[in-house]
Amino acid sequence: MIGGAKSCILLKNVDGLFTENPFVNPEAELIKEITAKDLLAMNLDDMVLERKVVELLMHAKNIREIRIINGHERGNLVRALNGENPPGTLITAD
């Protein structure tokens, strides 16, 4: 049996993916959940992950989602690993 990770957690210095850079525009909105296709269609100037990572997610065999959470907030990683949903963004393959 061949296995593989089904998801990936990215720890960043922000609470997830925003419509704009939240450090430049404090009114930027957090994107809580989005598909890779919809995210690429938004053509954001400033993403917290590389565009190529999103493109790869669309065609990956095993990884079907990427969760972006704030790694500077104590407990977020533990909550995510335990299946809880800390504040952040979930990007799904489809």
Summary of the structure (lengths in Angstrom):
residues: 94
radius of gyration: 13.3
end to end distance: 24.8
largest distance: 47.8
contacts: 255
relative contact order: 0.29
helix: 23%
strand: 26%
